[in-house]
């Protein structure tokens, strides 16, 4: 009698409905995971890797590339102005064809035009 006053039967229905909903959501999640496949080309993977490494400032420096003898780099200095370079210099060199601001602006325009 006391349980009926507290709405025991209504609480029991709510708990049952919650269980049914959780079961349904779990089944949907499993179904979506089975159908969800990420397919990337090698080019996409390399571009994503470059962007992440660039963001984290983990791209190899000219000095490292020079020591590895890759990309036909013949000197540890900037090919544009012949001074020793670091990650910031690559983006801020006065002899770059475009400034970092121009690159950012163009990137924002490209993203906005895709929408």
Secondary structure, DSSP 8 states (H G I E B T S, - for coil): -HHHHTTHHHHHHHHHHHHHHHHHHHHHHHHHHHH------HHHHHHHHHHHHHHTT-S--HHHHHHHT-TT---SB-TTT-SB--HHHHHH-TT-SS-HHHHHHHHHHHHHHH-
